[in-house]
Amino acid sequence: MIGGANVDVKAKTSAAHIPRTSNPGLVSIKAGGVGRNIAHNLARLGADVSLLSVIGMDAFGDMLISETKKAGVNTDAIIRANQTTGSYIAVLDEKGELITAVSDMGLLSLLTSETIVKNKDLIMANKHIISDCNLPDETLDEIARYAADRLIIEPVSVAKSQKLRNLLAKHKIYLATPNLDQIESLVGTRDIPSAIKALHTLGLQNIVIHAGEQGAYVSDSNEVTHIPSQAKIVVDVTGAGDAATAGLISGLIKNLPLAKAAEIGQIMAAKVIASHSSTSD
Protein backbone atom coordinates (compact mmCIF):
# COMPACT_ATOMS: atom_id res chain seq x y z
CA MET A 1 0.00 0.00 0.00
CA ILE A 2 1.37 3.39 -1.02
CA GLY A 3 -0.46 6.43 0.32
CA GLY A 4 -1.47 8.72 3.13
CA ALA A 5 -0.95 8.19 6.84
CA ASN A 6 -2.17 10.91 9.17
CA VAL A 7 -4.01 11.61 12.40
CA ASP A 8 -7.80 11.83 12.26
CA VAL A 9 -9.33 14.57 14.38
CA LYS A 10 -13.07 13.93 14.41
CA ALA A 11 -15.67 16.21 15.96
CA LYS A 12 -19.23 14.86 16.18
CA THR A 13 -22.05 17.13 17.29
CA SER A 14 -24.40 15.95 20.03
CA ALA A 15 -27.45 17.48 18.33
CA ALA A 16 -28.36 18.89 14.93
CA HIS A 17 -25.48 20.97 13.58
CA ILE A 18 -25.93 24.74 13.71
CA PRO A 19 -23.61 26.51 11.24
CA ARG A 20 -21.35 29.46 12.13
CA THR A 21 -21.43 28.84 15.90
CA SER A 22 -20.01 26.45 18.49
CA ASN A 23 -21.74 23.08 18.73
CA PRO A 24 -21.54 20.76 21.76
CA GLY A 25 -20.16 17.35 20.91
CA LEU A 26 -17.33 14.84 21.22
CA VAL A 27 -13.81 15.11 19.75
CA SER A 28 -11.46 12.16 19.14
CA ILE A 29 -7.91 11.81 17.81
CA LYS A 30 -7.00 8.51 16.15
CA ALA A 31 -4.65 6.99 13.59
CA GLY A 32 -5.96 7.53 10.07
CA GLY A 33 -5.13 8.24 6.47
CA VAL A 34 -6.60 6.52 3.41
CA GLY A 35 -3.52 4.42 2.63
CA ARG A 36 -2.90 3.59 6.27
CA ASN A 37 -6.54 2.69 6.91
CA ILE A 38 -6.63 0.34 3.92
CA ALA A 39 -3.39 -1.31 5.04
CA HIS A 40 -4.71 -1.58 8.63
CA ASN A 41 -7.94 -3.23 7.49
CA LEU A 42 -6.14 -5.61 5.13
CA ALA A 43 -3.79 -6.73 7.89
CA ARG A 44 -6.76 -7.32 10.21
CA LEU A 45 -8.20 -9.54 7.47
CA GLY A 46 -5.04 -11.62 7.45
CA ALA A 47 -3.26 -10.14 4.45
CA ASP A 48 0.50 -9.68 4.30
CA VAL A 49 0.72 -5.92 3.71
CA SER A 50 3.43 -3.24 3.76
CA LEU A 51 2.85 0.51 3.90
CA LEU A 52 4.97 3.07 2.07
CA SER A 53 4.16 6.57 3.32
CA VAL A 54 5.69 9.68 4.90
CA ILE A 55 5.00 10.83 8.47
CA GLY A 56 6.52 13.44 10.76
CA MET A 57 9.19 13.05 13.38
CA ASP A 58 6.73 13.96 16.13
CA ALA A 59 4.42 12.40 18.71
CA PHE A 60 1.63 11.88 16.18
CA GLY A 61 4.09 10.11 13.89
CA ASP A 62 5.11 7.84 16.76
CA MET A 63 1.44 7.06 17.39
CA LEU A 64 0.86 6.18 13.74
CA ILE A 65 3.82 3.79 13.68
CA SER A 66 2.67 2.12 16.89
CA GLU A 67 -0.98 1.73 15.86
CA THR A 68 -0.11 0.55 12.36
CA LYS A 69 2.36 -2.06 13.62
CA LYS A 70 -0.21 -3.20 16.18
CA ALA A 71 -2.65 -3.91 13.35
CA GLY A 72 -0.09 -6.20 11.71
CA VAL A 73 1.18 -3.93 8.94
CA ASN A 74 4.87 -3.94 7.96
CA THR A 75 6.00 -0.34 8.55
CA ASP A 76 9.65 -0.72 7.52
CA ALA A 77 9.16 1.37 4.35
CA ILE A 78 7.55 4.35 6.12
CA ILE A 79 9.68 7.48 5.82
CA ARG A 80 10.08 9.78 8.85
CA ALA A 81 10.51 13.44 7.92
CA ASN A 82 11.49 16.34 10.17
CA GLN A 83 8.09 17.96 9.65
CA THR A 84 4.60 17.85 11.16
CA THR A 85 2.60 14.66 10.58
CA GLY A 86 -0.36 15.10 8.25
CA SER A 87 -3.85 15.51 9.63
CA TYR A 88 -7.49 15.11 8.62
CA ILE A 89 -10.08 17.13 10.52
CA ALA A 90 -13.71 16.11 10.09
CA VAL A 91 -16.93 17.56 11.47
CA LEU A 92 -19.82 15.09 11.68
CA ASP A 93 -23.44 15.70 12.51
CA GLU A 94 -25.31 13.85 15.28
CA LYS A 95 -26.13 11.05 12.80
CA GLY A 96 -22.47 10.48 11.94
CA GLU A 97 -22.73 12.00 8.46
CA LEU A 98 -19.91 14.23 7.24
CA ILE A 99 -20.58 17.99 7.31
CA THR A 100 -17.15 19.16 6.21
CA ALA A 101 -13.50 18.17 6.42
CA VAL A 102 -10.02 19.57 5.87
CA SER A 103 -7.09 17.40 4.84
CA ASP A 104 -3.49 18.52 5.36
CA MET A 105 -1.43 15.98 3.42
CA GLY A 106 1.33 18.22 2.07
CA LEU A 107 3.95 15.96 3.65
CA LEU A 108 3.27 13.37 0.95
CA SER A 109 4.95 15.64 -1.60
CA LEU A 110 8.13 14.07 -0.20
CA LEU A 111 7.01 10.70 -1.54
CA THR A 112 8.55 11.32 -4.95
CA SER A 113 9.11 9.23 -8.05
CA GLU A 114 12.69 8.73 -6.83
CA THR A 115 11.25 7.13 -3.67
CA ILE A 116 9.31 4.70 -5.84
CA VAL A 117 12.46 3.77 -7.77
CA LYS A 118 14.25 3.07 -4.47
CA ASN A 119 11.38 0.79 -3.43
CA LYS A 120 11.07 -0.96 -6.79
CA ASP A 121 11.84 -4.40 -5.31
CA LEU A 122 9.04 -4.05 -2.75
CA ILE A 123 6.60 -3.02 -5.47
CA MET A 124 7.59 -5.81 -7.84
CA ALA A 125 7.28 -8.43 -5.07
CA ASN A 126 3.57 -7.80 -4.36
CA LYS A 127 0.56 -9.30 -6.13
CA HIS A 128 -1.48 -6.11 -5.83
CA ILE A 129 -0.28 -2.52 -5.51
CA ILE A 130 -2.74 -0.08 -3.96
CA SER A 131 -2.17 3.66 -4.18
CA ASP A 132 -4.30 6.61 -3.14
CA CYS A 133 -4.52 9.95 -4.89
CA ASN A 134 -2.88 11.81 -2.02
CA LEU A 135 0.34 11.08 -3.94
CA PRO A 136 1.83 13.53 -6.47
CA ASP A 137 0.99 12.91 -10.14
CA GLU A 138 4.58 12.03 -11.02
CA THR A 139 4.72 9.49 -8.18
CA LEU A 140 1.54 7.76 -9.36
CA ASP A 141 2.99 7.74 -12.88
CA GLU A 142 6.17 6.05 -11.65
CA ILE A 143 4.18 3.41 -9.78
CA ALA A 144 2.14 2.70 -12.90
CA ARG A 145 5.32 2.19 -14.92
CA TYR A 146 6.00 -0.88 -12.77
CA ALA A 147 2.53 -2.07 -11.90
CA ALA A 148 -0.30 -0.64 -14.06
CA ASP A 149 -1.69 -4.13 -14.71
CA ARG A 150 -2.10 -4.80 -10.95
CA LEU A 151 -2.54 -1.26 -9.67
CA ILE A 152 -5.62 -0.36 -7.62
CA ILE A 153 -6.33 3.36 -7.26
CA GLU A 154 -8.41 4.89 -4.45
CA PRO A 155 -9.28 8.45 -5.62
CA VAL A 156 -9.68 9.87 -2.05
CA SER A 157 -11.73 13.00 -2.88
CA VAL A 158 -13.35 14.92 -5.72
CA ALA A 159 -10.37 17.28 -6.05
CA LYS A 160 -7.74 14.55 -5.90
CA SER A 161 -9.64 12.18 -8.20
CA GLN A 162 -8.43 14.23 -11.18
CA LYS A 163 -5.06 12.55 -10.67
CA LEU A 164 -6.72 9.30 -11.75
CA ARG A 165 -7.81 10.92 -15.00
CA ASN A 166 -4.27 12.23 -15.55
CA LEU A 167 -2.91 8.75 -14.89
CA LEU A 168 -5.33 7.13 -17.35
CA ALA A 169 -4.03 9.45 -20.07
CA LYS A 170 -0.74 7.53 -19.87
CA HIS A 171 -1.59 4.05 -18.56
CA LYS A 172 -4.30 1.39 -18.63
CA ILE A 173 -5.03 0.85 -14.93
CA TYR A 174 -6.26 -2.44 -13.46
CA LEU A 175 -8.87 -1.08 -11.02
CA ALA A 176 -10.17 2.07 -9.31
CA THR A 177 -12.70 2.57 -6.51
CA PRO A 178 -14.37 6.00 -6.96
CA ASN A 179 -17.57 7.12 -5.27
CA LEU A 180 -20.52 8.84 -6.95
CA ASP A 181 -19.20 12.38 -6.47
CA GLN A 182 -15.84 11.36 -7.89
CA ILE A 183 -17.24 9.67 -11.01
CA GLU A 184 -19.29 12.79 -11.71
CA SER A 185 -16.13 14.86 -11.44
CA LEU A 186 -14.20 12.44 -13.67
CA VAL A 187 -16.71 11.89 -16.48
CA GLY A 188 -19.48 14.45 -15.96
CA THR A 189 -22.32 12.14 -14.95
CA ARG A 190 -23.65 10.17 -11.97
CA ASP A 191 -25.57 7.82 -14.25
CA ILE A 192 -23.96 4.46 -13.48
CA PRO A 193 -24.06 2.81 -16.95
CA SER A 194 -22.86 5.98 -18.70
CA ALA A 195 -20.13 6.63 -16.14
CA ILE A 196 -18.85 3.05 -16.28
CA LYS A 197 -18.72 3.11 -20.07
CA ALA A 198 -16.81 6.41 -20.01
CA LEU A 199 -14.32 5.15 -17.41
CA HIS A 200 -13.62 2.00 -19.40
CA THR A 201 -13.09 4.16 -22.48
CA LEU A 202 -10.51 6.20 -20.55
CA GLY A 203 -8.52 3.01 -19.94
CA LEU A 204 -9.79 1.70 -16.60
CA GLN A 205 -10.00 -2.08 -16.86
CA ASN A 206 -12.14 -2.75 -13.77
CA ILE A 207 -14.37 -0.43 -11.75
CA VAL A 208 -15.95 -0.62 -8.31
CA ILE A 209 -18.12 2.42 -7.62
CA HIS A 210 -18.81 2.93 -3.92
CA ALA A 211 -22.30 4.40 -3.76
CA GLY A 212 -23.00 4.82 -0.05
CA GLU A 213 -26.40 3.49 1.00
CA GLN A 214 -26.85 2.13 -2.53
CA GLY A 215 -23.95 -0.25 -2.03
CA ALA A 216 -21.52 -0.72 -4.92
CA TYR A 217 -21.57 -1.10 -8.70
CA VAL A 218 -18.98 -3.41 -10.20
CA SER A 219 -17.81 -3.70 -13.80
CA ASP A 220 -15.12 -5.83 -15.41
CA SER A 221 -15.98 -4.35 -18.85
CA ASN A 222 -18.21 -7.36 -19.64
CA GLU A 223 -21.07 -6.83 -17.20
CA VAL A 224 -22.22 -4.50 -14.45
CA THR A 225 -23.23 -6.00 -11.09
CA HIS A 226 -24.97 -4.21 -8.23
CA ILE A 227 -23.81 -5.14 -4.72
CA PRO A 228 -26.32 -4.01 -2.05
CA SER A 229 -25.14 -2.16 1.03
CA GLN A 230 -24.90 -4.20 4.24
CA ALA A 231 -25.11 -1.16 6.54
CA LYS A 232 -27.86 -1.30 9.17
CA ILE A 233 -26.60 1.30 11.67
CA VAL A 234 -24.73 4.54 10.94
CA VAL A 235 -22.57 5.85 13.79
CA ASP A 236 -19.69 7.44 11.88
CA VAL A 237 -19.09 7.31 8.11
CA THR A 238 -15.37 8.12 8.39
CA GLY A 239 -13.27 5.34 6.85
CA ALA A 240 -16.19 3.51 5.21
CA GLY A 241 -14.70 3.79 1.73
CA ASP A 242 -11.29 2.67 2.99
CA ALA A 243 -12.87 -0.39 4.61
CA ALA A 244 -14.82 -1.21 1.44
CA THR A 245 -11.63 -1.02 -0.61
CA ALA A 246 -9.73 -3.20 1.86
CA GLY A 247 -12.46 -5.84 1.86
CA LEU A 248 -12.52 -5.80 -1.93
CA ILE A 249 -8.76 -6.29 -2.12
CA SER A 250 -8.83 -9.10 0.45
CA GLY A 251 -11.22 -10.92 -1.86
CA LEU A 252 -9.02 -10.33 -4.88
CA ILE A 253 -6.03 -11.72 -2.95
CA LYS A 254 -8.09 -14.90 -2.52
CA ASN A 255 -8.74 -14.91 -6.29
CA LEU A 256 -12.47 -14.33 -5.88
CA PRO A 257 -14.43 -12.86 -8.80
CA LEU A 258 -14.63 -9.07 -8.69
CA ALA A 259 -18.30 -8.97 -7.64
CA LYS A 260 -17.74 -11.48 -4.82
CA ALA A 261 -14.74 -9.49 -3.62
CA ALA A 262 -16.86 -6.32 -3.63
CA GLU A 263 -19.39 -8.09 -1.37
CA ILE A 264 -16.67 -8.48 1.25
CA GLY A 265 -16.00 -4.76 0.85
CA GLN A 266 -19.59 -3.91 1.65
CA ILE A 267 -19.53 -6.11 4.74
CA MET A 268 -16.37 -4.39 5.94
CA ALA A 269 -17.81 -0.93 5.29
CA ALA A 270 -20.93 -1.80 7.30
CA LYS A 271 -18.80 -2.83 10.29
CA VAL A 272 -16.85 0.43 10.26
CA ILE A 273 -19.93 2.63 9.78
CA ALA A 274 -21.55 0.99 12.81
CA SER A 275 -18.62 1.94 15.09
CA HIS A 276 -16.79 5.06 16.26
CA SER A 277 -13.57 3.76 14.69
CA SER A 278 -12.33 4.52 11.18
CA THR A 279 -10.98 0.97 10.83
CA SER A 280 -12.08 -2.58 11.62
CA ASP A 281 -10.58 -2.76 15.11
N, C-alpha and C positions, 0 to 999 in steps of 0.2 A: 504494500500500500504506500503510495506516494501522495502526500497532501498535508492539509492543515492540522495542527495540534495547538489548542489554545484553552484558556479558562473560559467557562461559561458562567456569566453572571445573569441569573434569572430572577426577575421581579414579577410576582403574580399578585394581582389585586384581590382583595377579600370580597369585594362587591363589584357591581358594574363600574367599568372604567369611566372616569370623568376627565376629559381632556383639559390640558393647560392648568392643572392644579395637582397638588399632592394627593396620592391615593393610598390608603392603608393597605398593607399586604405583607407578603413574606418574600425575603430575598435569600437566594442560595448561591454558593460559589462551588463549581465542580469542574472536573476534567472534561474537556470537550474538544471540538474541532471535527470537521467532517471526516477527514482522513483518519484521525485517531479513533473516532467513534466507530467507523466501519471496521477498522483493525481490531478494536476492543470486542465488538460483537462477534466477529469471525473467530477470534481466539476462544471466546466463551462457547462457541458452537463446535469447538474441537479442531479448527483449522490451524495449520502451521503458517503463521503470518509474521512478516517483518514490516516495520514502519520506517519510512524515510521522510523526515520532516526537519524543521528548524524551530527551536524554542530558545528562550532567553536563559541567561545565566543568573537566574533569580529564584526566589522561593516558589513562585508559580511554576517555573520550569521544573524544579525539583519535584513538585507535586505531580506534574504530568508524567514524569519518568516513573515515579513510584506507582501511580495508579495504572499506568499502561502496562508496566511489568507485571503487576498484580493480576491483571486480566489474562496474562499468558502471552503477550505480544513480545517479540524480539525487538528491543529498542537500540541495538548496537549501532544502527545506521543513523540515528537521530543526531543532528548537529546542534551543539550548544553555541549560541552567539552572545557576545557581550552587549546585549540589548534587552529591551523589555519583552517578555513573552506576550504573544498575541492574545486578544480577548474578543469575546462575543457577548454583547449585552442585549438581552431580550426582555421585553415587557409583555406579559400575558394577562388576559382578562380573567375573571373569576371562573370561567369555564375551561381555562387552559389553552385558549386560542391565542395565536400571536397577534399583538397589536402593532408593534414595531420592533426593529432590532438594528443594532449597529455592529459591524464586524471590523475589527482592526487586525488585519492579517498582513501588514506591510513587511513583516519579518520574512515572509516566504519569498520575497524578491531575492533573498540570499540563496535560495535553492535554484541554482542556475543550470544551464545546459552542461557546463563543465562538471557540476556535481553529478549529473546523470552519467556522464562518461566515466567518472571515477567509480560509480556503482554499477557499471555495466554487467559485471559478473553476477551480482545479486539479481538484477532484472532478468537476465537470460536464464537464470536457474529456476524461475517460478512459472507455474502453469498459467496463472492469470496475473495481470498487472492492473491494479486499480489506481486511478489518479483522479483528483478533484480539480475543479477549475479555479481554486485559489492560486494555483501555480502560474508563473509567467508563461506567455504564449510560446516563447522560444524553448522553455523547459518541456512543455507538453509536446512540442514538435520533436525534440530530441528523444523523448520517451517513445514516441510513435515510430521513429526510425528503427528502433529495436524490436518493438512489440505491437505494432498496429493491429495485427491479426489476432491478438489475445488481450487487447487493451480495453478496459471498461472505464468509461468516463462518467463521473457524477458532476453535473453542471453547477451545483451549489446554490446559485441564485439567478434571477433574471439578468442582472448586469453581467455576471461572470459567465453566463451560458454562451455569450457571444464568442468566447474562446473555443467552444466546441465547433461553432460554424467556421471559425478561422482554421481550425485543425482539419476539418473535413475538406477544406479547399486544397489540402496537400496530401491527405492520407485517407484510405478506406479504413474506418474504425470498426472493431468487432461489435461493441455494444455501448449504449449510453442509457442513462436512467433519468431523463428529465421529468419535471412535473408539468401540470397544465399551463401555468404561467410561463414557464420556460419554453414550451413548444410554441406558444403563441408568439413569444419574442423571437424565436428562431425562424419560424416559417410563416408567421402572420395569421395563424388560425388556431382555434381550440377544437375544431372539428376533428375527431380522432382519425377517421379514415383518410381525410385529406392531409392531416399533419404527418401521419405515418408514411404515406406515399411520398410526400415532399422530403422527409428525412432520409428515406431510402435512396431517393434520387440524389441527395447530397453526398451519399457515400457511406451512410451508417448501415451496417449489415444487419444488426439486431437492435430492437428497441423495446424498452420496458418503460411505459409512461406511468408514473405514480400519480394517481388522481384522487388522493384524499379519501373521503367517504365513499367514493365510487370504486375504490380498489385500484387495480392496475390493468393496463392494456398492453398486451405482448404481441410483438410481430417479429418473425424470422424471415420476412420478405415473401413467405408463401401463404401464411394465414395470420389473421388477427384473432387473439383470444382474450376474453375478458376474465379477469380474476377478481372475484368479489372481495371487498374489505372484510376483515375479521374483527374489526374494532367494535367493542360493545360499550366501553367506558372511556371517556376522554378526560384525563387529568392534566396532561401537559403534552402538547404536540411536538416539543423540541426533541429532535433526534429521530423522529419517526421515519423520515426518508433515509437516513443513514442506516437504521435498523432494517428497513425493507431491502436496501441494496446489499447489506451483509447477508441477509437470509437468502436472497437471490444467488449470490456468489457461492454460498455454502452448498447450495443445490447444484450449481454448475461444477463445483469441485468433485461432487459425487457423480458427475456425468448424467444428471437428470435432464430431461427435456426442458427447454426454456420456460414453458408455461408451468411445469411442475416446480421448477426452481423459484419462479415468481410467487407461487403459493406459499412457500416457506417464508419469503420476504414479507408477505402480508400478515402471516402469523407473528413474525418478529415485530413488525410495526405495531400490531395490536397490543403486544406485551408492553412495549415502551410507552405508548400513548396512555396506557392504564396506570402508569406509575409516575412518580416525581423525578425519576432518573431519565437521563438522555441516552442511556445504554441499557442493555439487558443484564443488569447486575443480579 
